[in-house]
Amino acid sequence: MIENGILFILSGPSGVGKGTVRKELFNRANDLAYSISMTTREKRAGEAEGVDYFLQNKWKN
């Protein structure tokens, strides 16, 4: 676990390029860590559970 550092938040509406910016940052710096978000929406094509998002809908009753 990282004890000290700087938290960066990439925020914006769907489709504006947050993933593209994140990929480029990780290509340029090797000391970054990625926190995986949780979503209630359905999984999209090409997304992997626990890699792109934690999909909350799998725990629904």
PQR file with spaces between the fields and no chain letter, atoms N, CA, C, O and H, PARSE charges and radii, in Angstrom:
ATOM       1  N    MET     1       0.837   -1.184    0.000 -0.4000 1.5000
ATOM       2  CA   MET     1       0.000    0.000    0.000 -0.0000 2.0000
ATOM       3  C    MET     1       0.877    1.242    0.000  0.5500 1.7000
ATOM       4  O    MET     1       1.853    1.327    0.745 -0.5500 1.4000
ATOM       5  N    ILE     2       0.519    2.199   -0.840 -0.4000 1.5000
ATOM       6  CA   ILE     2       1.258    3.452   -0.923 -0.0000 2.0000
ATOM       7  C    ILE     2       0.826    4.349    0.233  0.5500 1.7000
ATOM       8  O    ILE     2      -0.363    4.619    0.397 -0.5500 1.4000
ATOM       9  H    ILE     2      -0.274    2.130   -1.445  0.4000 1.0000
ATOM      10  N    GLU     3       1.771    4.806    1.024 -0.4000 1.5000
ATOM      11  CA   GLU     3       1.467    5.629    2.199 -0.0000 2.0000
ATOM      12  C    GLU     3       1.431    7.116    1.878  0.5500 1.7000
ATOM      13  O    GLU     3       0.644    7.850    2.475 -0.5500 1.4000
ATOM      14  H    GLU     3       2.738    4.586    0.890  0.4000 1.0000
ATOM      15  N    ASN     4       2.259    7.574    0.956 -0.4000 1.5000
ATOM      16  CA   ASN     4       2.323    8.989    0.605 -0.0000 2.0000
ATOM      17  C    ASN     4       2.229    9.129   -0.899  0.5500 1.7000
ATOM      18  O    ASN     4       2.624    8.229   -1.640 -0.5500 1.4000
ATOM      19  H    ASN     4       2.898    6.977    0.471  0.4000 1.0000
ATOM      20  N    GLY     5       1.715   10.237   -1.342 -0.4000 1.5000
ATOM      21  CA   GLY     5       1.638   10.467   -2.767 -0.0000 2.0000
ATOM      22  C    GLY     5       0.653   11.553   -3.102  0.5500 1.7000
ATOM      23  O    GLY     5       0.188   12.287   -2.229 -0.5500 1.4000
ATOM      24  H    GLY     5       1.394   10.968   -0.740  0.4000 1.0000
ATOM      25  N    ILE     6       0.343   11.648   -4.363 -0.4000 1.5000
ATOM      26  CA   ILE     6      -0.601   12.641   -4.872 -0.0000 2.0000
ATOM      27  C    ILE     6      -1.738   11.885   -5.533  0.5500 1.7000
ATOM      28  O    ILE     6      -1.512   10.967   -6.321 -0.5500 1.4000
ATOM      29  H    ILE     6       0.721   11.052   -5.072  0.4000 1.0000
ATOM      30  N    LEU     7      -2.953   12.273   -5.211 -0.4000 1.5000
ATOM      31  CA   LEU     7      -4.130   11.672   -5.804 -0.0000 2.0000
ATOM      32  C    LEU     7      -4.561   12.500   -7.009  0.5500 1.7000
ATOM      33  O    LEU     7      -4.805   13.700   -6.886 -0.5500 1.4000
ATOM      34  H    LEU     7      -3.137   13.019   -4.571  0.4000 1.0000
ATOM      35  N    PHE     8      -4.656   11.859   -8.174 -0.4000 1.5000
ATOM      36  CA   PHE     8      -5.158   12.496   -9.384 -0.0000 2.0000
ATOM      37  C    PHE     8      -6.529   11.912   -9.679  0.5500 1.7000
ATOM      38  O    PHE     8      -6.708   10.696   -9.617 -0.5500 1.4000
ATOM      39  H    PHE     8      -4.458   10.884   -8.274  0.4000 1.0000
ATOM      40  N    ILE     9      -7.491   12.753   -9.995 -0.4000 1.5000
ATOM      41  CA   ILE     9      -8.823   12.291  -10.355 -0.0000 2.0000
ATOM      42  C    ILE     9      -9.126   12.759  -11.769  0.5500 1.7000
ATOM      43  O    ILE     9      -9.110   13.956  -12.053 -0.5500 1.4000
ATOM      44  H    ILE     9      -7.345   13.741  -10.044  0.4000 1.0000
ATOM      45  N    LEU    10      -9.401   11.808  -12.651 -0.4000 1.5000
ATOM      46  CA   LEU    10      -9.839   12.130  -14.009 -0.0000 2.0000
ATOM      47  C    LEU    10     -11.350   11.986  -14.017  0.5500 1.7000
ATOM      48  O    LEU    10     -11.879   10.896  -13.799 -0.5500 1.4000
ATOM      49  H    LEU    10      -9.414   10.835  -12.420  0.4000 1.0000
ATOM      50  N    SER    11     -12.033   13.073  -14.266 -0.4000 1.5000
ATOM      51  CA   SER    11     -13.490   13.067  -14.195 -0.0000 2.0000
ATOM      52  C    SER    11     -14.068   13.709  -15.439  0.5500 1.7000
ATOM      53  O    SER    11     -13.527   14.686  -15.955 -0.5500 1.4000
ATOM      54  H    SER    11     -11.603   13.959  -14.442  0.4000 1.0000
ATOM      55  N    GLY    12     -15.155   13.164  -15.912 -0.4000 1.5000
ATOM      56  CA   GLY    12     -15.824   13.736  -17.073 -0.0000 2.0000
ATOM      57  C    GLY    12     -16.913   12.814  -17.553  0.5500 1.7000
ATOM      58  O    GLY    12     -16.990   11.664  -17.119 -0.5500 1.4000
ATOM      59  H    GLY    12     -15.595   12.369  -15.493  0.4000 1.0000
ATOM      60  N    PRO    13     -17.754   13.294  -18.438 -0.5600 1.5000
ATOM      61  CA   PRO    13     -18.832   12.457  -18.956  0.2800 2.0000
ATOM      62  C    PRO    13     -18.298   11.308  -19.813  0.5500 1.7000
ATOM      63  O    PRO    13     -17.146   11.301  -20.248 -0.5500 1.4000
ATOM      64  N    SER    14     -19.166   10.361  -20.030 -0.4000 1.5000
ATOM      65  CA   SER    14     -18.831    9.194  -20.835 -0.0000 2.0000
ATOM      66  C    SER    14     -18.349    9.601  -22.225  0.5500 1.7000
ATOM      67  O    SER    14     -18.952   10.452  -22.877 -0.5500 1.4000
ATOM      68  H    SER    14     -20.102   10.366  -19.677  0.4000 1.0000
ATOM      69  N    GLY    15     -17.265    8.988  -22.664 -0.4000 1.5000
ATOM      70  CA   GLY    15     -16.789    9.179  -24.030 -0.0000 2.0000
ATOM      71  C    GLY    15     -15.885   10.371  -24.285  0.5500 1.7000
ATOM      72  O    GLY    15     -15.569   10.662  -25.438 -0.5500 1.4000
ATOM      73  H    GLY    15     -16.775    8.297  -22.134  0.4000 1.0000
ATOM      74  N    VAL    16     -15.456   11.073  -23.229 -0.4000 1.5000
ATOM      75  CA   VAL    16     -14.616   12.257  -23.463 -0.0000 2.0000
ATOM      76  C    VAL    16     -13.122   11.953  -23.515  0.5500 1.7000
ATOM      77  O    VAL    16     -12.327   12.831  -23.851 -0.5500 1.4000
ATOM      78  H    VAL    16     -15.713   10.836  -22.292  0.4000 1.0000
ATOM      79  N    GLY    17     -12.728   10.717  -23.184 -0.4000 1.5000
ATOM      80  CA   GLY    17     -11.315   10.361  -23.308 -0.0000 2.0000
ATOM      81  C    GLY    17     -10.582   10.151  -21.998  0.5500 1.7000
ATOM      82  O    GLY    17      -9.352   10.188  -21.981 -0.5500 1.4000
ATOM      83  H    GLY    17     -13.374   10.004  -22.911  0.4000 1.0000
ATOM      84  N    LYS    18     -11.288    9.932  -20.906 -0.4000 1.5000
ATOM      85  CA   LYS    18     -10.620    9.696  -19.620 -0.0000 2.0000
ATOM      86  C    LYS    18      -9.695    8.484  -19.692  0.5500 1.7000
ATOM      87  O    LYS    18      -8.571    8.528  -19.193 -0.5500 1.4000
ATOM      88  H    LYS    18     -12.287    9.901  -20.920  0.4000 1.0000
ATOM      89  N    GLY    19     -10.161    7.413  -20.306 -0.4000 1.5000
ATOM      90  CA   GLY    19      -9.343    6.205  -20.433 -0.0000 2.0000
ATOM      91  C    GLY    19      -8.109    6.433  -21.282  0.5500 1.7000
ATOM      92  O    GLY    19      -7.039    5.902  -20.986 -0.5500 1.4000
ATOM      93  H    GLY    19     -11.075    7.376  -20.711  0.4000 1.0000
ATOM      94  N    THR    20      -8.250    7.211  -22.324 -0.4000 1.5000
ATOM      95  CA   THR    20      -7.118    7.530  -23.199 -0.0000 2.0000
ATOM      96  C    THR    20      -6.066    8.338  -22.444  0.5500 1.7000
ATOM      97  O    THR    20      -4.870    8.077  -22.570 -0.5500 1.4000
ATOM      98  H    THR    20      -9.119    7.642  -22.565  0.4000 1.0000
ATOM      99  N    VAL    21      -6.509    9.317  -21.660 -0.4000 1.5000
ATOM     100  CA   VAL    21      -5.582   10.129  -20.863 -0.0000 2.0000
ATOM     101  C    VAL    21      -4.873    9.242  -19.838  0.5500 1.7000
ATOM     102  O    VAL    21      -3.660    9.348  -19.658 -0.5500 1.4000
ATOM     103  H    VAL    21      -7.481    9.530  -21.557  0.4000 1.0000
ATOM     104  N    ARG    22      -5.637    8.357  -19.159 -0.4000 1.5000
ATOM     105  CA   ARG    22      -5.047    7.465  -18.166 -0.0000 2.0000
ATOM     106  C    ARG    22      -3.987    6.570  -18.797  0.5500 1.7000
ATOM     107  O    ARG    22      -2.898    6.415  -18.245 -0.5500 1.4000
ATOM     108  H    ARG    22      -6.622    8.271  -19.305  0.4000 1.0000
ATOM     109  N    LYS    23      -4.295    5.985  -19.942 -0.4000 1.5000
ATOM     110  CA   LYS    23      -3.327    5.105  -20.610 -0.0000 2.0000
ATOM     111  C    LYS    23      -2.049    5.851  -20.956  0.5500 1.7000
ATOM     112  O    LYS    23      -0.956    5.311  -20.787 -0.5500 1.4000
ATOM     113  H    LYS    23      -5.180    6.111  -20.390  0.4000 1.0000
ATOM     114  N    GLU    24      -2.166    7.063  -21.429 -0.4000 1.5000
ATOM     115  CA   GLU    24      -0.979    7.847  -21.776 -0.0000 2.0000
ATOM     116  C    GLU    24      -0.165    8.201  -20.537  0.5500 1.7000
ATOM     117  O    GLU    24       1.064    8.141  -20.569 -0.5500 1.4000
ATOM     118  H    GLU    24      -3.055    7.502  -21.566  0.4000 1.0000
ATOM     119  N    LEU    25      -0.831    8.567  -19.452 -0.4000 1.5000
ATOM     120  CA   LEU    25      -0.107    8.852  -18.207 -0.0000 2.0000
ATOM     121  C    LEU    25       0.671    7.630  -17.733  0.5500 1.7000
ATOM     122  O    LEU    25       1.826    7.746  -17.323 -0.5500 1.4000
ATOM     123  H    LEU    25      -1.829    8.616  -19.426  0.4000 1.0000
ATOM     124  N    PHE    26       0.035    6.453  -17.789 -0.4000 1.5000
ATOM     125  CA   PHE    26       0.700    5.227  -17.348 -0.0000 2.0000
ATOM     126  C    PHE    26       1.831    4.835  -18.297  0.5500 1.7000
ATOM     127  O    PHE    26       2.789    4.193  -17.866 -0.5500 1.4000
ATOM     128  H    PHE    26      -0.904    6.360  -18.122  0.4000 1.0000
ATOM     129  N    ASN    27       1.745    5.200  -19.567 -0.4000 1.5000
ATOM     130  CA   ASN    27       2.848    4.954  -20.502 -0.0000 2.0000
ATOM     131  C    ASN    27       4.053    5.830  -20.188  0.5500 1.7000
ATOM     132  O    ASN    27       5.192    5.438  -20.438 -0.5500 1.4000
ATOM     133  H    ASN    27       0.967    5.721  -19.918  0.4000 1.0000
ATOM     134  N    ARG    28       3.805    7.005  -19.644 -0.4000 1.5000
ATOM     135  CA   ARG    28       4.884    7.961  -19.383 -0.0000 2.0000
ATOM     136  C    ARG    28       5.499    7.839  -17.998  0.5500 1.7000
ATOM     137  O    ARG    28       6.647    8.239  -17.801 -0.5500 1.4000
ATOM     138  H    ARG    28       2.879    7.324  -19.440  0.4000 1.0000
ATOM     139  N    ALA    29       4.760    7.294  -17.030 -0.4000 1.5000
ATOM     140  CA   ALA    29       5.264    7.208  -15.652 -0.0000 2.0000
ATOM     141  C    ALA    29       5.047    5.797  -15.134  0.5500 1.7000
ATOM     142  O    ALA    29       3.956    5.244  -15.271 -0.5500 1.4000
ATOM     143  H    ALA    29       3.828    6.969  -17.190  0.4000 1.0000
ATOM     144  N    ASN    30       6.077    5.213  -14.540 -0.4000 1.5000
ATOM     145  CA   ASN    30       5.969    3.832  -14.062 -0.0000 2.0000
ATOM     146  C    ASN    30       5.675    3.734  -12.576  0.5500 1.7000
ATOM     147  O    ASN    30       5.641    2.629  -12.035 -0.5500 1.4000
ATOM     148  H    ASN    30       6.963    5.663  -14.429  0.4000 1.0000
ATOM     149  N    ASP    31       5.463    4.854  -11.902 -0.4000 1.5000
ATOM     150  CA   ASP    31       5.219    4.817  -10.461 -0.0000 2.0000
ATOM     151  C    ASP    31       3.779    5.212  -10.109  0.5500 1.7000
ATOM     152  O    ASP    31       3.519    5.712   -9.015 -0.5500 1.4000
ATOM     153  H    ASP    31       5.492    5.752  -12.341  0.4000 1.0000
ATOM     154  N    LEU    32       2.858    4.986  -11.032 -0.4000 1.5000
ATOM     155  CA   LEU    32       1.454    5.296  -10.788 -0.0000 2.0000
ATOM     156  C    LEU    32       0.682    4.030  -10.428  0.5500 1.7000
ATOM     157  O    LEU    32       1.046    2.929  -10.843 -0.5500 1.4000
ATOM     158  H    LEU    32       3.069    4.580  -11.921  0.4000 1.0000
ATOM     159  N    ALA    33      -0.376    4.198   -9.659 -0.4000 1.5000
ATOM     160  CA   ALA    33      -1.270    3.091   -9.318 -0.0000 2.0000
ATOM     161  C    ALA    33      -2.678    3.502   -9.724  0.5500 1.7000
ATOM     162  O    ALA    33      -3.041    4.675   -9.640 -0.5500 1.4000
ATOM     163  H    ALA    33      -0.671    5.092   -9.322  0.4000 1.0000
ATOM     164  N    TYR    34      -3.465    2.527  -10.163 -0.4000 1.5000
ATOM     165  CA   TYR    34      -4.819    2.784  -10.643 -0.0000 2.0000
ATOM     166  C    TYR    34      -5.838    2.203   -9.675  0.5500 1.7000
ATOM     167  O    TYR    34      -5.740    1.038   -9.291 -0.5500 1.4000
ATOM     168  H    TYR    34      -3.170    1.574  -10.231  0.4000 1.0000
ATOM     169  N    SER    35      -6.804    3.004   -9.283 -0.4000 1.5000
ATOM     170  CA   SER    35      -7.890    2.561   -8.420 -0.0000 2.0000
ATOM     171  C    SER    35      -9.099    2.237   -9.302  0.5500 1.7000
ATOM     172  O    SER    35      -9.572    3.094  -10.047 -0.5500 1.4000
ATOM     173  H    SER    35      -6.883    3.951   -9.595  0.4000 1.0000
ATOM     174  N    ILE    36      -9.587    1.027   -9.218 -0.4000 1.5000
ATOM     175  CA   ILE    36     -10.694    0.585  -10.064 -0.0000 2.0000
ATOM     176  C    ILE    36     -12.017    1.044   -9.458  0.5500 1.7000
ATOM     177  O    ILE    36     -12.277    0.809   -8.278 -0.5500 1.4000
ATOM     178  H    ILE    36      -9.202    0.330   -8.612  0.4000 1.0000
ATOM     179  N    SER    37     -12.847    1.694  -10.261 -0.4000 1.5000
ATOM     180  CA   SER    37     -14.145    2.207   -9.820 -0.0000 2.0000
ATOM     181  C    SER    37     -15.210    1.121   -9.846  0.5500 1.7000
ATOM     182  O    SER    37     -15.049    0.081  -10.485 -0.5500 1.4000
ATOM     183  H    SER    37     -12.636    1.885  -11.220  0.4000 1.0000
ATOM     184  N    MET    38     -16.298    1.386   -9.139 -0.4000 1.5000
ATOM     185  CA   MET    38     -17.463    0.504   -9.174 -0.0000 2.0000
ATOM     186  C    MET    38     -18.564    1.220   -9.948  0.5500 1.7000
ATOM     187  O    MET    38     -18.697    2.441   -9.861 -0.5500 1.4000
ATOM     188  H    MET    38     -16.429    2.230   -8.620  0.4000 1.0000
ATOM     189  N    THR    39     -19.351    0.462  -10.704 -0.4000 1.5000
ATOM     190  CA   THR    39     -20.459    1.030  -11.456 -0.0000 2.0000
ATOM     191  C    THR    39     -21.679    0.132  -11.334  0.5500 1.7000
ATOM     192  O    THR    39     -21.559   -1.073  -11.110 -0.5500 1.4000
ATOM     193  H    THR    39     -19.243   -0.530  -10.774  0.4000 1.0000
ATOM     194  N    THR    40     -22.853    0.733  -11.485 -0.4000 1.5000
ATOM     195  CA   THR    40     -24.095   -0.039  -11.444 -0.0000 2.0000
ATOM     196  C    THR    40     -24.601   -0.352  -12.843  0.5500 1.7000
ATOM     197  O    THR    40     -25.570   -1.095  -13.000 -0.5500 1.4000
ATOM     198  H    THR    40     -22.950    1.712  -11.667  0.4000 1.0000
ATOM     199  N    ARG    41     -23.956    0.206  -13.860 -0.4000 1.5000
ATOM     200  CA   ARG    41     -24.418   -0.060  -15.229 -0.0000 2.0000
ATOM     201  C    ARG    41     -23.976   -1.444  -15.680  0.5500 1.7000
ATOM     202  O    ARG    41     -23.131   -2.080  -15.050 -0.5500 1.4000
ATOM     203  H    ARG    41     -23.168    0.809  -13.733  0.4000 1.0000
ATOM     204  N    GLU    42     -24.553   -1.891  -16.762 -0.4000 1.5000
ATOM     205  CA   GLU    42     -24.186   -3.181  -17.346 -0.0000 2.0000
ATOM     206  C    GLU    42     -22.790   -3.112  -17.957  0.5500 1.7000
ATOM     207  O    GLU    42     -22.347   -2.051  -18.398 -0.5500 1.4000
ATOM     208  H    GLU    42     -25.240   -1.374  -17.273  0.4000 1.0000
ATOM     209  N    LYS    43     -22.110   -4.238  -17.979 -0.4000 1.5000
ATOM     210  CA   LYS    43     -20.775   -4.327  -18.580 -0.0000 2.0000
ATOM     211  C    LYS    43     -20.869   -4.031  -20.074  0.5500 1.7000
ATOM     212  O    LYS    43     -21.775   -4.508  -20.758 -0.5500 1.4000
ATOM     213  H    LYS    43     -22.470   -5.100  -17.621  0.4000 1.0000
ATOM     214  N    ARG    44     -19.918   -3.237  -20.569 -0.4000 1.5000
ATOM     215  CA   ARG    44     -19.848   -2.923  -21.998 -0.0000 2.0000
ATOM     216  C    ARG    44     -18.892   -3.875  -22.700  0.5500 1.7000
ATOM     217  O    ARG    44     -18.047   -4.508  -22.067 -0.5500 1.4000
ATOM     218  H    ARG    44     -19.182   -2.850  -20.013  0.4000 1.0000
ATOM     219  N    ALA    45     -19.036   -3.966  -23.997 -0.4000 1.5000
ATOM     220  CA   ALA    45     -18.156   -4.819  -24.800 -0.0000 2.0000
ATOM     221  C    ALA    45     -16.702   -4.430  -24.571  0.5500 1.7000
ATOM     222  O    ALA    45     -16.356   -3.250  -24.618 -0.5500 1.4000
ATOM     223  H    ALA    45     -19.722   -3.452  -24.511  0.4000 1.0000
ATOM     224  N    GLY    46     -15.861   -5.408  -24.326 -0.4000 1.5000
ATOM     225  CA   GLY    46     -14.434   -5.163  -24.143 -0.0000 2.0000
ATOM     226  C    GLY    46     -14.021   -4.869  -22.716  0.5500 1.7000
ATOM     227  O    GLY    46     -12.825   -4.806  -22.432 -0.5500 1.4000
ATOM     228  H    GLY    46     -16.141   -6.367  -24.288  0.4000 1.0000
ATOM     229  N    GLU    47     -14.973   -4.684  -21.800 -0.4000 1.5000
ATOM     230  CA   GLU    47     -14.631   -4.421  -20.408 -0.0000 2.0000
ATOM     231  C    GLU    47     -14.490   -5.739  -19.646  0.5500 1.7000
ATOM     232  O    GLU    47     -15.181   -6.716  -19.936 -0.5500 1.4000
ATOM     233  H    GLU    47     -15.945   -4.735  -22.031  0.4000 1.0000
ATOM     234  N    ALA    48     -13.593   -5.747  -18.676 -0.4000 1.5000
ATOM     235  CA   ALA    48     -13.367   -6.940  -17.855 -0.0000 2.0000
ATOM     236  C    ALA    48     -13.662   -6.603  -16.394  0.5500 1.7000
ATOM     237  O    ALA    48     -13.208   -5.582  -15.878 -0.5500 1.4000
ATOM     238  H    ALA    48     -13.032   -4.953  -18.440  0.4000 1.0000
ATOM     239  N    GLU    49     -14.423   -7.469  -15.739 -0.4000 1.5000
ATOM     240  CA   GLU    49     -14.740   -7.315  -14.326 -0.0000 2.0000
ATOM     241  C    GLU    49     -13.458   -7.276  -13.505  0.5500 1.7000
ATOM     242  O    GLU    49     -12.599   -8.147  -13.645 -0.5500 1.4000
ATOM     243  H    GLU    49     -14.792   -8.299  -16.158  0.4000 1.0000
ATOM     244  N    GLY    50     -13.329   -6.265  -12.647 -0.4000 1.5000
ATOM     245  CA   GLY    50     -12.154   -6.137  -11.787 -0.0000 2.0000
ATOM     246  C    GLY    50     -10.940   -5.541  -12.465  0.5500 1.7000
ATOM     247  O    GLY    50      -9.910   -5.336  -11.822 -0.5500 1.4000
ATOM     248  H    GLY    50     -14.027   -5.557  -12.532  0.4000 1.0000
ATOM     249  N    VAL    51     -11.043   -5.259  -13.757 -0.4000 1.5000
ATOM     250  CA   VAL    51      -9.945   -4.613  -14.490 -0.0000 2.0000
ATOM     251  C    VAL    51     -10.360   -3.199  -14.865  0.5500 1.7000
ATOM     252  O    VAL    51      -9.660   -2.236  -14.551 -0.5500 1.4000
ATOM     253  H    VAL    51     -11.880   -5.425  -14.279  0.4000 1.0000
ATOM     254  N    ASP    52     -11.490   -3.077  -15.530 -0.4000 1.5000
ATOM     255  CA   ASP    52     -12.013   -1.771  -15.927 -0.0000 2.0000
ATOM     256  C    ASP    52     -12.921   -1.183  -14.845  0.5500 1.7000
ATOM     257  O    ASP    52     -12.832    0.002  -14.525 -0.5500 1.4000
ATOM     258  H    ASP    52     -12.059   -3.859  -15.784  0.4000 1.0000
ATOM     259  N    TYR    53     -13.781   -2.013  -14.296 -0.4000 1.5000
ATOM     260  CA   TYR    53     -14.720   -1.628  -13.244 -0.0000 2.0000
ATOM     261  C    TYR    53     -15.023   -2.842  -12.379  0.5500 1.7000
ATOM     262  O    TYR    53     -14.814   -3.983  -12.791 -0.5500 1.4000
ATOM     263  H    TYR    53     -13.853   -2.975  -14.556  0.4000 1.0000
ATOM     264  N    PHE    54     -15.521   -2.580  -11.173 -0.4000 1.5000
ATOM     265  CA   PHE    54     -16.212   -3.592  -10.397 -0.0000 2.0000
ATOM     266  C    PHE    54     -17.679   -3.357  -10.695  0.5500 1.7000
ATOM     267  O    PHE    54     -18.183   -2.252  -10.493 -0.5500 1.4000
ATOM     268  H    PHE    54     -15.692   -1.653  -10.839  0.4000 1.0000
ATOM     269  N    LEU    55     -18.356   -4.357  -11.162 -0.4000 1.5000
ATOM     270  CA   LEU    55     -19.738   -4.211  -11.607 -0.0000 2.0000
ATOM     271  C    LEU    55     -20.678   -4.594  -10.468  0.5500 1.7000
ATOM     272  O    LEU    55     -20.818   -5.771  -10.135 -0.5500 1.4000
ATOM     273  H    LEU    55     -17.947   -5.255  -11.326  0.4000 1.0000
ATOM     274  N    GLN    56     -21.314   -3.595   -9.881 -0.4000 1.5000
ATOM     275  CA   GLN    56     -22.153   -3.805   -8.711 -0.0000 2.0000
ATOM     276  C    GLN    56     -23.373   -4.665   -9.027  0.5500 1.7000
ATOM     277  O    GLN    56     -23.879   -5.353   -8.142 -0.5500 1.4000
ATOM     278  H    GLN    56     -21.200   -2.639  -10.152  0.4000 1.0000
ATOM     279  N    ASN    57     -23.850   -4.642  -10.255 -0.4000 1.5000
ATOM     280  CA   ASN    57     -25.072   -5.363  -10.589 -0.0000 2.0000
ATOM     281  C    ASN    57     -24.961   -6.875  -10.387  0.5500 1.7000
ATOM     282  O    ASN    57     -25.983   -7.558  -10.319 -0.5500 1.4000
ATOM     283  H    ASN    57     -23.438   -4.082  -10.975  0.4000 1.0000
ATOM     284  N    LYS    58     -23.759   -7.402  -10.291 -0.4000 1.5000
ATOM     285  CA   LYS    58     -23.614   -8.851  -10.075 -0.0000 2.0000
ATOM     286  C    LYS    58     -24.014   -9.256   -8.659  0.5500 1.7000
ATOM     287  O    LYS    58     -24.205  -10.443   -8.396 -0.5500 1.4000
ATOM     288  H    LYS    58     -22.928   -6.847  -10.346  0.4000 1.0000
ATOM     289  N    TRP    59     -24.148   -8.278   -7.722 -0.4000 1.5000
ATOM     290  CA   TRP    59     -24.548   -8.569   -6.356 -0.0000 2.0000
ATOM     291  C    TRP    59     -26.033   -8.276   -6.112  0.5500 1.7000
ATOM     292  O    TRP    59     -26.510   -8.441   -4.989 -0.5500 1.4000
ATOM     293  H    TRP    59     -23.994   -7.313   -7.936  0.4000 1.0000
ATOM     294  N    LYS    60     -26.752   -7.856   -7.112 -0.4000 1.5000
ATOM     295  CA   LYS    60     -28.180   -7.568   -6.939 -0.0000 2.0000
ATOM     296  C    LYS    60     -28.948   -8.852   -6.675  0.5500 1.7000
ATOM     297  O    LYS    60     -28.586   -9.914   -7.182 -0.5500 1.4000
ATOM     298  H    LYS    60     -26.364   -7.722   -8.024  0.4000 1.0000
ATOM     299  N    ASN    61     -29.997   -8.757   -5.889 -0.4000 1.5000
ATOM     300  CA   ASN    61     -30.846   -9.931   -5.588 -0.0000 2.0000
ATOM     301  C    ASN    61     -31.791  -10.219   -6.717  0.5500 1.7000
ATOM     302  O    ASN    61     -32.576  -11.164   -6.639 -0.5500 1.4000
ATOM     303  H    ASN    61     -30.290   -7.895   -5.477  0.4000 1.0000
